Amino acid sequence: MPLSRSLSMTSLSGLPVWEDENLPVEDLLLFEVAWEVTNKVGGIYTVIQTKAKLTVDEWGENFFMVGPYYEHNFKMQVEQCEASHPAIKKAMESLSNNGCQVHFGRWLIEGSPYVILFDIGTAAWNLDRWKGEFWDTCGIGLPYHDREANDSLIFGSLTAWFFKELTDQLQDKPNVIAHFHEWQAGAGLILCRSRKIPMATIFTTHATLLGRYLCAANLDFYNNLDKFNIDKEAGERQIYHRYCMERAAVHCSHVFTTVSQITAVEADHILHRRPDVVTPNGLNVKKFSAVHEFQNLHSTNKGKIQEFVRGHFYGHLDFNLEKTLFFFIAGRYEFSNKGADIFLESLSRLNYLLRVHRSDVTVVVFFIMPAKTNNFNVETLKGQAIRKQLWDTAHSVKEKFGKRLYDALLKGEIPDMNKILDKDDFTIMKRAIYSTQRQSLPPVTTHNMLDDTTDPILSNVRRIGLFNARTDRVKIVFHPEFLSSTSPLLPMDYEEFVRGCHLGVFPSYYEPWGYTPGECTVMGIPSVTTNLSGFGCFMEDHVSDPAAYGIYIVDRRFRSADESCNQLTQFMFGFCQQSRRQRIIQRNRTERLSDLLDWRYLGRFYMHARHLALSRAFPDKFKMDPTAPPQTEGFRYPRPSSVPPSPSASLHSTPHHSDEEEEPYDDDEEAERDRQNIRAPFSLGAVPAGKKKHPGEFSN
């Protein structure tokens, strides 16, 4: 589903359009091979799904996606049809005639790309033979108990078989480009190259396999990249064969790409090849026609979250909801990798600062991370029931009050306010108030956790003592389940929830790209990220003052954990000091950056990678100067003109300030100045003038 943003007067429609790479797409066939085609497993699914529309627009009927066949996914997501290209049809028939089922159709997403899906189950009888061939080819042996690796080999063998049949049919015209994503598709690339199949190959790693394991082990990963014994570390984690498949695919490909500068540094050390191109992840940004619609959506969805808070904190609702800010963190439950550890510690420090400064601001923080549960928390359900009961009671009394007031006014009388409500009305209201009495504190979690005592988030909540007490200015709500509009607790989809919040906080330690802050940006919601995430590095390189645009970047690479905690605390405390008007201005600026994340612009990096692969695979037919910089140049957003030049000048010395003291701001004037000031001084990955290049960093 495409994310939506407004087409408002703040939109930077002046972004330059790059020149095309001038590929003769009518004489080429492009294949994108990934385990996640029609198969939602992780973030790569989002990448290939959102990019499909742009690629179909560029390549038309010459673009195909290749993935594994799963019956349920095929029935729900694919419209089956016959392959129109004769060579592809014959290649599929060749596999089918040898007992391997192949399915063809259109994937029912935006762009409706063609998909070719291989049924791994029907080809499993070849596994032992293919294992032997794989060992003979590259010396990589796969253990029998690793089903995922075995399935990847079957998928790769079918892919290589298909491309061999296809290229035999085509006879070098049109030429074939195959783009493989991640190690699960890597076996196919290795076999294609070892069999000398005439095609251009690209391999993209979205995150190195070993990198995920090492970061999950709480090691000082980035400061020890050059010190790890890679083979030993992979062997100890029993993933040496997977690591070998990934590394072999990287070195076999004509062009190697990764999604961010930080992952490029990681890949250079772990996989021992420097990426040829960095291909940032984009989003399919669909625009509204209504002016400032995203601000209206924020207000509407914030009201829904406020309703949940009224129920969850019944009996303890002694804080002003109009001065309550909603922060959130969401994603896979990787406690350290996603930065939930330093986030909780920073919340404890933020709570202290807000209490010391006697701030009237309350922060409600949502943790949206799926964990093992057995049901909803009874106390949480009771809170929503009581809220609804109070709402019904208030409406009932209001109806009676309104009717009596109406009758009195019709008679030309000023009603006696002591008589307009009778004893029954007061009794009903007293009962309603009595029902809100609560002996316990509002629950931290909305569900019954299966492993309450050892759960990382709950264990740290106990350590820092944030139990939603009346004196706490920071309240915590742990929702260990993905959001759904059908939930009886918080009936909102994820997109609606994000739009209703004030700040997304994602202080990740290991995040090769990071779609969550990108989604916040597109929806005009400020966010916190880090310089260890691909998104954070991208914004540092392309925006002069990210914080002015609502992108707060925590330094987790060159600071200690304690210093990073303090920096995150200061970011959040500064955000709490902003007035409502300042937050509205900042949301306008944040939403203005969404053009930077649109596939219409970031897709050009993929175009460059394809051109480069063709020039290396078929140097006689496709020419490209290897020393020439790619035409995929980045942007450099200036500091907003209304932001003071000194960071300290933009913060108030006290949280108690007046709206009349705000700096002058004209949204139209600032947006127009931004449009005029956009420039493209460097290629993505190059270091802007005046900015120090960190050791190990490099450009495309």
C-alpha positions in Angstrom: 0.0 0.0 0.0 1.6 3.3 -1.0 2.2 5.8 1.8 0.5 9.1 1.3 1.7 12.7 1.7 0.1 16.0 0.8 0.7 18.0 -2.3 1.0 21.2 -0.4 2.7 24.5 -0.9 5.6 23.1 1.0 6.3 20.4 -1.6 9.7 20.7 -3.3 8.6 20.2 -6.8 11.7 21.9 -7.9 13.9 18.8 -7.4 16.0 18.3 -10.5 15.2 15.4 -12.8 18.4 13.5 -13.7 19.2 12.6 -17.3 18.4 9.0 -18.2 21.1 6.4 -18.4 19.9 5.9 -22.0 19.6 2.1 -21.8 17.9 0.5 -24.9 15.3 -1.3 -22.7 13.5 -2.6 -25.8 16.6 -4.7 -26.5 17.0 -5.9 -22.9 15.2 -8.2 -20.4 15.5 -7.3 -16.7 14.9 -10.0 -14.0 14.8 -9.2 -10.3 15.4 -12.4 -8.2 14.5 -12.4 -4.5 13.2 -14.8 -1.9 10.6 -12.0 -0.9 8.8 -11.8 -4.3 5.1 -12.3 -3.3 6.5 -13.7 0.0 6.5 -11.2 2.9 9.4 -12.1 5.2 11.2 -8.9 6.0 12.1 -5.4 4.8 13.3 -6.5 1.4 9.7 -7.3 0.6 8.9 -3.5 1.1 11.9 -2.6 -1.2 10.9 -4.7 -4.2 7.2 -4.1 -3.7 7.4 -0.3 -3.6 10.0 -0.1 -6.4 8.0 -2.2 -8.8 5.9 0.6 -10.2 8.9 2.7 -11.1 10.6 -0.3 -12.8 7.5 -1.3 -14.7 7.1 2.3 -16.0 10.7 2.2 -17.2 10.9 -1.3 -18.6 7.3 -2.2 -19.4 6.8 -5.8 -20.6 10.5 -6.5 -20.4 10.6 -6.6 -16.5 10.1 -9.8 -14.6 10.4 -10.8 -10.9 11.6 -14.2 -9.9 10.8 -15.8 -6.5 9.6 -19.0 -4.7 6.1 -20.4 -5.1 3.8 -20.6 -2.1 0.3 -21.7 -2.8 -1.4 -19.4 -0.4 0.5 -16.3 -1.5 0.0 -17.2 -5.1 -3.8 -17.5 -4.7 -4.1 -14.2 -2.8 -1.5 -12.0 -4.5 -1.1 -13.2 -8.1 -3.3 -13.2 -11.1 -2.3 -16.2 -13.1 -1.7 -15.7 -16.9 0.3 -17.1 -19.8 3.8 -15.8 -20.5 3.7 -13.7 -23.7 7.4 -13.8 -24.4 8.1 -16.9 -26.5 11.6 -17.5 -25.1 10.4 -17.2 -21.5 7.5 -19.5 -22.2 9.8 -22.2 -23.7 12.3 -21.9 -20.8 9.4 -22.5 -18.3 8.1 -25.4 -20.4 11.6 -27.0 -20.3 11.6 -27.0 -16.5 8.0 -28.2 -16.3 8.7 -31.1 -18.6 11.5 -32.2 -16.3 9.2 -32.4 -13.2 9.7 -28.8 -11.8 6.6 -26.7 -11.7 6.9 -23.1 -12.7 4.0 -20.5 -12.2 3.6 -17.3 -14.1 1.3 -14.3 -13.5 1.0 -10.7 -12.5 1.7 -9.6 -9.0 -1.3 -7.6 -7.7 0.6 -4.6 -6.4 1.0 -1.2 -7.9 2.6 -1.6 -11.4 1.4 -5.2 -11.7 4.8 -6.7 -12.6 5.1 -10.1 -14.2 6.3 -12.8 -11.7 7.9 -16.2 -12.3 7.6 -18.5 -9.3 9.5 -21.8 -8.9 7.8 -24.5 -6.8 10.7 -25.7 -4.6 8.7 -28.7 -3.2 8.3 -30.3 -6.7 12.1 -30.0 -7.3 13.3 -31.2 -3.9 14.1 -34.7 -5.2 17.1 -33.1 -7.0 18.6 -31.7 -3.7 21.3 -34.3 -3.2 22.5 -34.1 -6.8 22.5 -30.3 -6.7 24.4 -30.3 -3.4 27.1 -32.4 -5.0 27.2 -30.0 -8.0 27.4 -27.0 -5.8 30.3 -28.6 -3.9 32.1 -29.4 -7.1 31.5 -25.9 -8.4 32.5 -23.7 -5.4 33.5 -26.0 -2.5 30.5 -25.0 -0.3 28.8 -27.8 1.5 25.3 -27.4 3.1 24.3 -29.3 6.2 21.2 -31.4 5.9 19.5 -29.8 9.0 19.6 -26.2 7.6 16.3 -26.2 5.7 16.5 -22.5 4.7 19.9 -23.0 3.1 18.8 -26.2 1.3 15.7 -24.4 0.0 17.9 -21.5 -1.2 20.0 -24.0 -3.1 17.0 -25.6 -4.8 15.7 -22.1 -5.6 19.1 -21.1 -7.0 19.5 -24.2 -9.0 16.1 -23.7 -10.6 16.9 -20.0 -11.3 20.2 -20.9 -13.0 18.5 -23.7 -15.0 15.8 -21.2 -16.1 18.4 -18.6 -17.2 20.4 -21.2 -19.1 17.3 -22.3 -21.1 16.3 -18.7 -21.6 19.7 -17.5 -23.0 19.9 -20.5 -25.2 16.6 -19.5 -26.7 17.5 -15.8 -27.0 20.9 -16.3 -28.7 22.4 -13.0 -27.3 19.4 -10.8 -28.3 18.0 -9.3 -26.3 20.6 -9.3 -23.5 19.6 -10.3 -20.0 20.2 -8.4 -16.7 19.6 -10.4 -13.5 19.5 -8.5 -10.2 19.8 -10.9 -7.1 18.8 -9.8 -3.6 20.4 -11.3 -0.5 22.1 -14.6 0.2 19.0 -16.7 -0.3 19.1 -15.8 -4.0 22.9 -15.9 -4.2 23.2 -19.6 -5.1 21.5 -18.8 -8.4 24.0 -16.1 -9.2 27.0 -18.3 -8.3 25.7 -21.1 -10.6 24.9 -18.7 -13.5 28.5 -17.3 -13.4 30.2 -20.7 -13.0 28.2 -22.1 -16.0 29.2 -18.9 -18.0 25.6 -18.0 -18.8 25.8 -14.8 -21.0 24.0 -12.3 -18.7 24.8 -9.2 -16.7 24.5 -9.8 -12.9 24.0 -7.5 -9.9 24.0 -8.6 -6.3 22.6 -6.5 -3.5 23.1 -7.1 0.2 20.6 -5.3 2.3 22.5 -6.4 5.5 25.4 -8.7 5.9 24.4 -12.0 7.4 27.2 -12.1 9.9 26.7 -8.4 10.8 23.2 -9.2 12.1 24.5 -12.0 14.3 27.5 -10.0 15.7 25.4 -7.0 16.6 22.7 -9.2 18.2 25.5 -10.6 20.5 26.1 -7.0 21.9 29.6 -6.7 20.6 31.2 -3.4 19.8 30.7 -4.1 16.2 31.7 -1.0 14.3 34.8 -0.2 16.3 36.1 -3.7 15.8 35.2 -4.3 12.1 38.9 -4.7 11.2 39.7 -7.0 14.1 37.1 -9.8 13.7 38.2 -13.2 12.6 35.3 -13.5 10.1 35.6 -17.3 9.4 35.9 -18.1 13.1 32.9 -15.9 14.0 30.7 -17.4 11.3 31.8 -20.9 12.3 31.0 -20.4 16.0 27.5 -19.3 15.0 27.0 -22.3 12.7 26.4 -20.1 9.7 29.7 -20.6 7.9 28.0 -22.2 4.9 25.6 -19.3 4.6 28.4 -16.8 4.9 30.3 -18.6 2.1 27.2 -18.5 -0.1 26.8 -14.7 0.5 30.5 -13.9 0.0 30.8 -16.1 -3.2 27.7 -14.3 -4.7 29.3 -10.9 -3.9 32.5 -11.8 -5.7 30.8 -13.5 -8.6 28.5 -10.6 -9.5 29.5 -8.0 -12.2 28.2 -5.2 -9.9 27.9 -5.4 -6.1 25.6 -2.9 -4.4 24.4 -2.2 -0.9 21.7 0.1 0.5 23.7 2.6 2.6 27.1 4.0 3.3 27.3 2.4 6.7 26.5 -1.0 5.2 29.1 -0.4 2.5 31.7 0.0 5.2 30.5 -3.2 6.9 30.4 -5.2 3.6 34.0 -4.1 2.7 35.3 -5.6 5.9 33.1 -8.7 6.2 32.6 -9.7 2.6 35.9 -8.3 1.3 34.5 -6.4 -1.6 33.9 -2.7 -1.9 30.4 -2.0 -3.3 30.3 -0.5 -6.7 27.1 1.5 -6.2 25.1 2.5 -3.1 21.4 2.0 -3.9 19.3 3.7 -1.1 15.9 2.4 -0.4 12.9 4.6 -1.4 9.2 4.7 -0.9 6.3 4.9 -3.2 5.0 8.4 -2.3 1.4 9.0 -3.3 0.3 12.6 -3.0 -2.9 14.1 -1.8 -4.4 17.1 -3.6 -5.6 18.8 -0.5 -3.4 21.6 0.9 -1.8 20.6 4.3 -3.8 17.4 4.4 -1.1 15.7 6.5 -1.6 18.3 9.3 -5.4 17.5 9.4 -4.6 13.8 9.4 -2.3 14.3 12.4 -5.0 16.0 14.3 -7.6 13.4 13.5 -5.5 10.4 14.4 -4.1 12.1 17.5 -7.7 12.2 18.7 -7.9 8.5 18.3 -4.8 7.9 20.4 -6.1 10.3 23.0 -9.2 8.2 23.3 -7.1 5.1 24.0 -5.0 7.0 26.6 -8.2 8.1 28.4 -9.2 4.5 28.8 -5.8 3.1 29.6 -5.0 5.7 32.3 -8.5 5.9 33.8 -8.4 6.9 37.5 -4.9 8.4 36.9 -5.8 10.9 34.2 -4.5 13.9 36.1 -2.5 15.2 33.2 -3.6 17.6 30.4 -4.1 15.6 27.2 -3.7 18.8 25.2 -0.2 19.1 26.6 0.6 15.4 26.1 3.1 14.3 23.5 3.0 10.8 21.9 6.4 9.2 21.2 6.8 5.7 19.7 9.3 3.0 18.6 8.2 0.2 16.3 9.8 -2.8 14.5 11.1 -6.2 15.0 11.7 -7.1 18.7 15.5 -6.8 18.6 16.1 -5.1 21.9 19.7 -3.9 21.3 19.8 -3.7 17.5 16.7 -1.5 17.4 18.0 0.7 20.3 15.2 0.0 22.8 17.9 -0.3 25.5 19.2 3.3 25.2 15.7 4.5 24.5 14.5 3.3 27.9 17.5 4.7 29.7 17.0 8.0 28.0 13.3 8.0 28.9 14.3 7.6 32.6 16.6 10.7 32.3 13.9 12.6 30.4 11.4 11.9 33.2 13.9 13.3 35.7 14.4 16.5 33.6 10.7 17.1 33.2 10.1 16.7 36.9 13.0 18.9 37.9 11.9 21.7 35.6 8.3 21.2 36.8 7.1 20.9 33.2 3.4 20.6 32.5 4.2 18.4 29.5 3.5 14.7 29.7 5.0 12.1 27.4 3.3 8.9 26.6 5.6 6.4 24.9 4.4 3.5 22.8 6.6 0.4 22.2 5.1 -1.4 19.2 7.1 -4.6 19.0 5.7 -8.1 18.6 6.4 -10.5 21.4 4.9 -13.8 22.7 1.6 -13.2 24.4 -1.5 -15.3 25.3 -4.2 -12.6 25.4 -5.1 -9.0 26.1 -4.5 -7.7 29.6 -7.8 -7.7 31.5 -7.1 -4.4 33.2 -6.4 -2.8 29.7 -9.7 -4.1 28.3 -11.5 -2.9 31.4 -10.1 0.6 30.9 -11.5 0.8 27.4 -14.9 -0.5 28.6 -15.0 2.1 31.4 -14.1 4.8 29.0 -16.9 3.8 26.7 -19.3 3.6 29.6 -18.4 7.1 30.7 -18.9 8.4 27.2 -22.4 6.8 27.0 -23.2 8.3 30.4 -22.1 11.7 29.5 -24.2 11.5 26.2 -27.2 10.4 28.1 -27.0 13.2 30.6 -26.3 15.7 27.8 -29.4 14.6 25.9 -31.6 15.2 29.0 -29.9 18.5 29.8 -30.2 19.7 26.2 -34.0 18.8 26.0 -34.7 20.7 29.3 -32.7 23.7 28.2 -34.5 23.7 24.9 -37.9 23.6 26.5 -37.0 26.4 28.9 -35.8 28.6 26.1 -38.9 28.0 24.1 -40.9 29.3 27.0 -38.8 32.4 27.2 -37.3 31.5 30.5 -33.7 31.4 31.8 -33.4 27.9 33.2 -32.6 27.3 36.9 -29.3 25.5 36.7 -30.0 23.9 40.1 -33.1 22.2 38.7 -32.1 21.4 35.2 -30.4 18.2 36.5 -32.4 16.0 38.8 -31.3 13.6 41.5 -31.2 10.6 39.1 -28.8 12.5 36.9 -26.5 13.2 39.8 -26.7 9.5 40.9 -25.8 8.3 37.4 -22.8 10.7 37.3 -21.6 9.7 40.8 -21.8 6.0 39.8 -19.8 6.7 36.7 -17.1 8.6 38.8 -17.1 5.7 41.3 -16.4 3.2 38.5 -13.2 5.1 37.6 -11.7 4.5 41.1 -8.5 2.5 40.7 -6.3 0.9 43.4 -3.5 -0.2 41.0 -1.3 1.8 38.6 -2.1 1.8 34.9 -0.5 -1.3 33.3 2.7 -0.9 31.4 1.8 -3.7 28.9 -1.5 -4.1 27.0 -1.2 -7.9 26.8 -0.4 -10.9 29.1 3.3 -11.7 28.3 4.2 -15.4 28.2 7.7 -14.6 29.6 7.1 -11.6 31.8 10.1 -12.0 34.1 12.8 -12.2 31.4 11.3 -9.9 28.8 14.0 -7.3 28.0 11.6 -4.3 27.8 9.7 -5.1 31.0 13.0 -6.0 32.9 14.4 -2.6 32.0 11.1 -0.8 32.9 11.5 -2.4 36.4 15.1 -1.3 36.6 14.4 2.4 35.7 11.2 2.4 37.8 8.8 3.9 35.2 5.6 2.3 36.4 3.1 5.0 35.2 2.9 6.6 38.6 1.1 9.9 39.0 4.4 11.7 39.6 6.0 10.4 36.4 5.9 12.8 33.5 6.9 9.9 31.1 4.3 7.1 30.8 5.0 3.8 29.0 2.7 1.6 27.0 4.1 -1.6 25.6 1.9 -3.0 22.9 3.5 -6.4 22.0 1.6 -6.9 18.8 1.4 -5.2 15.4 -1.4 -2.6 15.2 -4.7 -3.4 13.5 -7.8 -1.4 12.8 -9.8 -4.4 14.1 -8.2 -4.4 17.6 -10.6 -3.8 20.5 -7.8 -1.8 22.3 -6.2 0.5 19.8 -8.3 0.2 16.6 -5.8 1.9 14.2 -3.6 0.8 11.3 0.1 1.5 11.6 0.0 4.4 9.2 -2.9 6.1 11.1 -1.0 5.6 14.4 2.2 7.1 13.0 0.3 10.1 11.7 -1.3 10.7 15.2 2.1 10.6 17.1 4.4 13.6 17.6 7.8 11.9 17.4 9.2 8.5 16.2 12.3 7.4 18.1 14.5 4.8 16.4 18.0 4.9 18.0 19.1 1.7 16.3 22.6 0.2 16.7 22.3 -2.0 13.6 20.0 -0.7 10.9 21.3 -1.1 7.3 18.6 1.3 6.0 15.6 1.9 8.3 12.2 2.3 6.8 10.5 3.4 10.0 12.0 6.9 10.2 11.6 7.2 6.4 7.9 6.5 6.7 7.6 9.1 9.5 9.3 11.7 7.2 6.9 11.0 4.3 4.0 11.5 6.7 5.4 14.7 8.1 6.2 13.3 11.5 9.7 14.2 13.1 11.9 11.2 14.0 15.1 10.3 15.8 17.6 8.1 14.0 21.3 7.4 14.3 24.5 7.7 12.3 24.6 3.9 12.3 21.5 3.6 10.2 21.5 4.0 6.5 18.6 6.5 6.7 20.6 8.6 9.2 23.7 8.6 7.1 21.7 9.5 4.0 20.1 12.5 5.7 23.4 13.7 7.1 24.8 13.7 3.6 21.8 15.4 2.0 20.4 17.9 4.6 22.5 20.7 6.0 20.7 20.8 9.3 18.7 17.6 9.7 17.3 18.6 13.2 15.7 21.8 11.7 13.8 19.5 9.4 12.7 17.2 12.2 15.4 14.5 11.7 17.4 14.1 14.9 20.5 12.0 14.4 22.1 10.4 17.5 25.8 9.7 17.3 26.2 6.1 18.2 29.3 5.5 16.2 31.8 7.9 17.8 30.3 8.4 21.2 30.0 6.1 24.2 26.6 4.6 25.1 26.2 7.0 28.0 27.0 10.0 25.8 24.5 8.7 23.2 21.9 8.4 25.9 22.5 12.0 27.0 22.3 13.2 23.4 19.0 11.4 22.8 17.6 12.7 26.1 18.5 16.3 25.1 16.8 15.8 21.7 13.6 14.6 23.4 13.7 17.3 26.1 14.2 20.0 23.5 11.3 18.6 21.6 9.1 18.7 24.7 10.0 22.4 25.1 8.6 23.3 21.7 5.3 25.1 21.5 2.4 23.7 19.4 3.1 26.3 16.7 6.8 25.3 16.6 5.8 21.6 16.2 3.5 22.5 13.3 6.2 24.4 11.5 8.6 21.5 12.0 6.1 19.0 10.6 5.9 21.2 7.5 9.6 21.1 7.1 9.8 17.3 7.8 7.1 16.6 5.2 9.0 18.7 2.7 11.9 16.1 2.7 9.6 13.3 1.4 10.6 14.0 -2.2 14.2 12.9 -1.3 12.8 9.4 -0.4 10.6 8.9 -3.5 11.6 6.1 -5.8 11.2 8.5 -8.7 14.6 9.9 -7.6 16.3 7.1 -5.7 15.4 4.6 -8.5 18.1 6.2 -10.6 20.8 4.5 -8.6 19.5 1.2 -9.8 19.5 2.4 -13.4 23.2 3.3 -12.9 24.0 -0.1 -11.5 22.3 -1.9 -14.4 24.2 0.2 -16.9 27.5 -0.6 -15.1 26.7 -4.3 -15.1 26.0 -4.3 -18.8 29.2 -2.5 -19.6 31.2 -5.1 -17.6 29.3 -8.2 -19.0 29.1 -7.0 -22.6 31.9 -4.4 -23.0 31.7 -4.6 -26.8 28.0 -3.6 -26.9 27.7 -1.3 -23.9 30.2 1.4 -23.1 30.6 3.3 -19.8 33.6 5.3 -18.6 34.6 3.5 -15.3 36.1 6.8 -14.0 33.1 8.9 -14.8 30.9 9.7 -11.7 27.4 8.4 -11.9 24.6 10.7 -13.1 22.8 9.8 -9.9 23.7 13.0 -8.0 22.3 13.7 -4.6 20.7 16.8 -3.2 21.9 19.2 -0.5 19.1 20.9 1.4 20.1 24.2 3.1 19.2 25.2 6.6 15.7 26.6 6.7 15.9 30.4 6.5 13.8 30.9 9.6 16.0 28.8 11.9 18.6 30.9 13.9 22.2 30.2 12.9 23.2 29.1 16.4 21.7 25.9 17.7 21.5 27.3 21.2 19.5 30.3 20.0 16.7 28.0 18.9 16.1 26.5 22.4 14.3 28.3 25.2 16.1 28.5 28.5 13.0 27.3 30.3 10.1 25.1 29.3 7.7 27.8 30.3 7.6 30.2 27.4 5.1 32.3 25.4 3.9 31.7 21.9 4.4 35.4 21.2 8.2 34.9 21.4 8.3 32.7 18.3 10.6 33.5 15.5 9.0 34.9 12.3 8.0 32.2 9.9 6.4 32.3 6.4 5.8 28.8 5.1 5.3 29.9 1.5 8.4 32.0 1.5 10.6 29.3 3.1 9.4 26.6 0.7 10.1 28.8 -2.3 13.6 29.7 -1.0 14.3 25.9 -0.5 13.2 25.3 -4.1 15.7 27.8 -5.3 18.5 26.7 -3.1 18.5 23.0 -3.9 21.7 22.0 -5.5 23.5 18.8 -6.4 27.2 19.3 -5.6 28.2 15.7 -5.1 27.5 12.1 -5.9 25.8 10.0 -3.3 28.4 8.9 -0.9 30.9 11.6 -1.6 31.8 13.9 1.3 30.4 17.4 1.1 32.9 20.3 1.3 34.0 21.0 4.8 32.8 17.6 6.2 35.4 15.2 7.4 35.3 11.7 5.9 35.4 9.0 8.6 37.9 6.2 8.2 36.6 3.3 6.1 34.0 5.4 4.3 34.0 5.7 0.6 31.8 6.9 -2.3 30.3 5.1 -5.3 
